[in-house]
Amino acid sequence: MLAEAGCTFKDGRGHEKVYFGDRQSSIPRHGKDIGPYLYNKILRDLDLKGLKK
């Protein structure tokens, strides 16, 4: 979903950094799905509030 919106990704230590324009957020790599709260926080960080799962 984020890649389709034009986000780019970079490996971090224990997480994936996500960039959209000049904004950034991070996604933890723990081997399971992220919950709705974290998903919405990432969207807020990247100013992509209208994007649906």
TASUL-V310138 format. One line per field, one symbol per residue. phi: phi as a letter, one per 20 degrees, with the letter a starting at -180 (. if undefined). psi: psi as a letter, one per 30 degrees, with the letter a starting at -180 (. if undefined). burial: I if it has 16 or more other C-alpha atoms within 10 Angstrom, else O. Layout:
# TASUL-V310138
phi=???
psi=???
burial=???
This chain:
# TASUL-V310138
phi=.fffeofdcbfcenbdedccmeebbcdfddncfeefffgfffffgelcgefdf
psi=eeeffgllkkkajglkkkkjbglllkkkigglllleeeeeeeeeefhhffkl.
burial=OIOOOOOOIOOOOOOOIIIIOOOIIIIOOOOOOOOOOOOIOIIOIIOOOOOOO
